[in-house]
Amino acid sequence: MNISQLQYFQVTCKYQNISRAAEELHVSQSAVSKSIRELEKEFELNLFRRVNNNLILTQEGKIFLDKASQILGEISLLYTQARDMNNANNTVRFGMTPLVGRSILPPFYQELKDFSSEIILEPFEMDLKHLLEEIEKENIDVGLIISNDVDTARLESVHLMDCNLQFFTNIFNPLSKKDKISFSDLKDEPIILLNPDSIETKLLMERFSRAGVIPNIIFYSDQVYTIQHSINHEIASSFLYNIIVPRNHEIKMIPLEFPVVLHISLVWKKDRYVHSGVQKIIKLAKSFKFEHYHG
């Protein structure tokens, strides 16, 4: 038995399919099949039942998977800790949801470089659901997220800041004359919202529903440039963070009558080993001071 055989077995269990396992592992199907056969022969176990094109774990296979996962987890931990012994572990896999990343990452990165110039960020942008899954799997070290209504039972976190969603519209839109915007004001207004699965959009849809308004959504976008370009051309209005300062004077930012407050946090998996690079990111997060972002 060797580490590669355990890794091949673990990934095959994940997909219950040798071809998909081989694709993720970037090896041939025959290499995966051979590894599993060798494990079964060495321990005289039937790890899988073959059903059509799927592999179903036997009871012995389930027990073997549990033990193999423990071993691979310990090996991964040993590797990380060994790298830390000579302070070589300065690369941090840094996940973020789209708008949070574009708003907070630039000033955060600037402070990071002043705080610890040797840290290297490996950024990953994805929706909240997948980001939390990757943190759980330990494929992402830390994540920058909107933490409203997020189950933090398996997470550690540092609260960075709060911000509000505000209404962004063209200066020639009659709504631009208002000091505050209510959702009832937006009954017929063409609107661009962020991705439907984003917390920002879910919170806004709750507010529209409470006001008895069905929003006139023309499309969804996570691209700040696309949203602002549409506002510039009087195609639609939108909602962005109050910390985003538009680069031109054709866009007006108006607060909502009843603010939608967003909690921005740095999160990581609870009870996992946190290497030196991640420790530095967490330390910076605890002292981070945000000023503004020119979107």
Number of C-alpha atoms within 10 A of each C-alpha: 10 8 12 12 19 21 17 23 25 19 18 23 21 12 15 20 17 24 18 15 22 19 11 12 15 9 13 13 16 12 14 22 17 13 19 21 16 13 18 15 11 10 10 10 14 16 24 19 12 13 9 6 10 15 17 17 18 15 12 12 19 15 12 18 18 11 13 18 15 12 14 16 12 12 13 13 16 13 11 17 17 13 15 15 11 8 12 13 19 20 16 21 19 25 30 25 22 22 21 16 20 18 20 21 18 12 16 17 16 11 18 21 12 9 14 14 12 14 19 17 17 12 14 15 18 14 17 22 12 13 23 25 12 18 22 17 11 15 13 22 24 26 26 26 27 24 18 14 8 13 9 13 8 13 17 15 19 16 17 19 16 13 17 17 23 24 21 25 26 23 17 13 15 9 20 18 12 11 11 17 19 17 20 15 13 17 16 12 16 16 22 25 23 23 17 14 11 18 21 22 17 15 16 18 18 11 17 18 13 11 14 12 16 14 20 14 15 13 14 15 14 17 14 18 12 12 24 26 14 17 23 19 10 17 16 23 27 23 23 24 23 18 19 19 16 18 11 11 9 15 22 21 23 20 19 17 12 11 14 16 15 19 15 19 21 24 23 27 23 15 9 13 15 18 20 21 22 22 13 17 21 19 12 17 20 13 11 16 13 13 8 13 18 10 16
